[in-house]
Every structure is written in C-alpha cells, then in structure tokens.
Amino acid sequence: MKLYVELPGVEKNDIQLNVTEGRAEVKAKNFYKVIDLPTRDVEFEKATANYKNGVLEVLIPKTKETVSEEKKKTIKIE
C-alpha cells in the first residue's frame, strides 16, 4: 500500500510519521493528518518512507494475517 502526502517547504527532519495497523499519522510544523488505512492487516514494522521534492511517500506492506491488537511504530524518513 502506498501513501503520498504533499508537504511543500517542510524539511525532512521536521516530519514525524507513525504507522499503526489501522492508520498513519503525519506531523510537520503546522501540519497534522491522520490517514485511515483501508485495512488493519498491514506489516507496519516493515513500513518505509521517503521524502523528496516536498512529497512524502510511505510504503506499507500488506500481511495475510488478521491483526487483533493495535500496535504503533515510528518510521524513519529517508
């Protein structure tokens, strides 16, 4: 699953990204957005992010297992 968030004028170091089974949370200076994922069945531990030219790209692999309890991971932005 891929997410794209436009953050023009924001430095990479000012972005905080948290991913759980059900959503992604993006914080940056005056920007805050919670994005509900279409499924909770994702491998958030393997999520990656890349920030280039004002666009944050988040890749979250799907899993074949059903997730029962919510967990959270902060993703390092490349």
Secondary structure, DSSP 8 states (H G I E B T S, - for coil): -EEEEE-TT--GGGEEEEEESSEEEEEETTEEEEEE-S-S-B-GGG-EEEEETTEEEEE--B-SS---S--EEEE-B-
